[in-house]
Amino acid sequence: MDGRVESLPESKLGTKEHWDQVYEFGEDSVERMIRYLVDMLQEKSDEEAKYILDVGTGNGHLLFALMDAQLDEAENMTPDIIFPARLCGIDYSAASIELSKAIGSKRGHGCEQILFLECDLRNMPEMDELAARPSHGKGWDIVCDKGTIALSSQLVHGKLPVDLYVEAVHRLTRKDGGIFFITSCNFTQEELATKFQPAGFLIEHVVPTPSFTFVCLCLFHTHTQTFPLIHEQGGQQGSTVTTVAFRRG
Ligand SMILES: C[S@@+](CC[C@H](N)C(=O)[O-])C[C@H]1O[C@@H](n2cnc3c(N)ncnc32)[C@H](O)[C@@H]1O
């Protein structure tokens, strides 16, 4: 070391345009998911309020956005189709759970009633306990995921994390009509279908998402930070974000 500062390679992370795109992408994904969930819940408003689980909840953003949708749309929306005590977010990060609880308490207006639990999607006995929580005892009516489906190829107990994830979602989602609703920027619709159809999930609806060329920007949240996972598409054009609702048969 001679004390000189070496110049670093140029990075997209240093540009405002990049971060504008990242945050727009994240917010758009949440809005698309909330719109679909609210429409679905409205259609079923004559049924009992649904039990909704968010896996890999991060800072609980999806569940809080769902609560906001109920407050914002109170005039147009059938009241009480979303019961905060029937919402639950899980994450294996204790810090994420503490943060989500703190945000819920600070927000109030029912958000403090949302249940946040530290659970690991790779732990099947934990998944079975979680599946038994809804009072009807049949699993969760709606299981949501925004950005959690595993990327790692490292085997856990001889299985790929993504296969354990499918097993966990299968255990958690109510049989005969439960919905698994996912937004992913790692898996295409076809790849998701290949994983979930053999586990008894059929595509219920594909939410249209914008197409990008060259770069997919995926939000990666931790409890304190948000940073992007840059996925170069090598010139391939197509939809790099997938939002799909599956129905469990
Ligand atoms: C990319 S973040 C998404 C957070 C949130 N869904 C969002 O969109 O803001 C993925 C989250 O999944 C959690 N996670 C990853 N693997 C998990 C596992 N095996 N069990 C439970 N949570 C997990 C991480 O701690 C992280 O909070």
The ligand as a Gaussian input file, in Angstrom:
#p B3LYP/6-31G(d) Opt

LIG

0 1
 C      -35.605000     -10.594000      -0.831000
 S      -36.198000     -10.532000       0.803000
 C      -37.917000     -10.158000       0.499000
 C      -38.563000      -9.458000       1.652000
 C      -40.022000      -9.055000       1.430000
 N      -40.826000     -10.165000       0.978000
 C      -40.095000      -7.908000       0.446000
 O      -40.454000      -8.092000      -0.714000
 O      -39.766000      -6.780000       0.854000
 C      -36.202000     -12.227000       1.266000
 C      -36.596000     -12.455000       2.710000
 O      -36.723000     -13.865000       2.894000
 C      -36.159000     -14.217000       4.134000
 N      -35.771000     -15.644000       4.016000
 C      -34.826000     -16.175000       3.198000
 N      -34.736000     -17.501000       3.384000
 C      -35.661000     -17.828000       4.335000
 C      -36.030000     -19.046000       4.961000
 N      -35.427000     -20.204000       4.682000
 N      -37.024000     -19.021000       5.879000
 C      -37.640000     -17.850000       6.201000
 N      -37.307000     -16.649000       5.651000
 C      -36.327000     -16.651000       4.726000
 C      -34.994000     -13.258000       4.318000
 O      -34.622000     -13.114000       5.679000
 C      -35.571000     -11.966000       3.713000
 O      -36.209000     -11.182000       4.696000

